Amino acid sequence: MKRTAITALALCSLLGLCSLTSCSDKASSSSSAADTYLQGSGEVAAGGNGSSEDETASGSSSEEWPLESPEEGAMDYDLGDYRTDPETGIKLYYDDTAFSRELMQTLERYFLTFQNRDFEGYKEINYPEYCDDMETFLQKDYGYGLEESFNGQCDNLNDIMGGSFKITRVKAEASEEYDSEQEGIDDFLEYMDEVFGSSDFSTNVKNSGGELRYFTFYIMAEDTDGEESMLVSQFNTLFLLKDGKYYTFG
């Protein structure tokens, strides 16, 4: 089982302490971020777009968010084309044949909850059964709950950025850790069953009637000095599309 492929977000929820960036030295990651960020395979993830539920969640077509290209010579020229969320100004890098706009917005909003230290927003984006089971697990094994874990994650991200931060760029791409997306989904859920000590969690998620997505993401952010650097690099995550809404687990 490829435990290294399990999202760091699930691990962070256990203790609220571990780093979400492969380089804990913000200064060194800042200088190389533009050279390495968003240079993924461009591979289309399996099982994403095409379902009626995914199309419903996407809302209006992505044509309303035109594909933009940085000017030649610009600092972000090598990062490639993107779409800008008009509500937040965050640049989103994704293949719209593989990922819906709603999925990207949910990933974006998820990290905005850490930026804004918005626990209620964080709970709303996480699958309800995950929140309940993780609360029980944390209280039993560590003596604190999900809110304290969330605050620990916020503190950790602030430490990485040297203070408060502003999300600037989000990218999603197919994970290369597994031969198929389904393998990543199964491994993630098996890991969560081990954490919770029961197979009920994975069984309930799989039987929820929703569509599961497993993929890799990257996040860039700006510090209080306006310096942009990598916040999260090449981590995997699981999302569930149910009743027209995306949820995550971590």
Steps between C-alpha positions, in 0.01 A plus 500: 500500500643838399472683829711787363218574260244556774414867526684696765170666585370182659814477710477866596151443633641248747734742673473834325877520494661347193623715213310511174797603293783280384740782589460649846748777421278769349789706372651216299164387363418855392797530267424177318120503504456659158735241348316197637140599565227372272740306277298181534435233243181659370346152505122492508364337813274203452137508598464874543297701253222342306262397776174689526565573868841649422347720233234616745763592756700688241223754453551727203749399233864591546469729199383764746844471658720553194833326473773757558865491395776694675693742285830375364776603736271526801616335822221243476538437126632145551203409718271481201136588440249554777151617587433766761223467758329839474386486863845450649751589229672163556653344188385144435705259289307195382385300201128569475444168324620323816401734784183701542501863597304419817765251608772763453295758691451255788874429516561874492242566775647221709833681522331834548362358827859467623591844368203651685503260797137414425420179685129503412589532131751217539234272651255585222748388233589176677271200472275492810578140595872578476459791743306284746739205486813717517360692799440170681844367409685816608314531829559135584867474401632855546265678736401782264262542210480596136496874565830489688645285221382754243658785696822302510493470123443875470796566729717263297417671171562841654838377620588386149415845362652694787165643603161551336467419132278537196429213259601598145508186283342154509572209270347152465628213288473122480702320765795300370533293818264229381421313182140616524300759688291223656812351658570833668141523623512149647835559671383827654182347639683193629737730686211691658345169610828422678495840669140462619538131583202391293407431138170682547645830378614378158186291457275796571695732271497250214129439550415870518399511135751772423799517266848480652800687356863444594760742364813706564496870586735793549445830684695825480453793737622852563643613833451837669790644298333403173751221434348194332620150582393138510269411787404143402685299238378184327271351761210264440145540622156340482177684414143375487233646274159436659170670423674763291753596770866410548638389837850412609650292781769677696 
